Amino acid sequence: MAGCCGINGGVPAENLTGAQPDDIKAMTLYTPSTQYGRATGRFYPRPLYQGQIISVDPRDVEKAPELWREIIDPKTLTPDKQKVMEMAGLV
């Protein structure tokens, strides 16, 4: 797939949303004509506005932090009951 601006050889996402099984949610930091994954070579759908949440391969987020910011679910930061019991030495 050839394109302007020196981006060549990219692989389009498998569906219109660009979501793949291992993708994470990330916020777009600006709105270019396309989002290009530097690590994977994938093209992501054009974000409609800055700050839009899209599904992105984690390798692309790591490789280009100026394009995306990973969205962290607060539920994953809170320990569950089992973890609290372990941390307290009760298990």
RAQUIGI-V389292 format. One record per run of one state. SS is the DSSP state (H for helix, E for strand, - for the rest). FROM is the first residue (numbers start at 0). TO is the last residue. If there is no record, write none. Layout:
ss from to
SS FROM TO
SS FROM TO
//
This chain:
ss from to
- 0 0
E 1 1
- 2 6
E 7 7
- 8 9
E 10 11
- 12 22
E 23 27
- 28 33
E 34 35
- 36 40
E 41 43
- 44 51
E 52 55
- 56 56
H 57 62
- 63 66
E 67 69
- 70 72
H 73 75
- 76 79
H 80 86
- 87 90
//
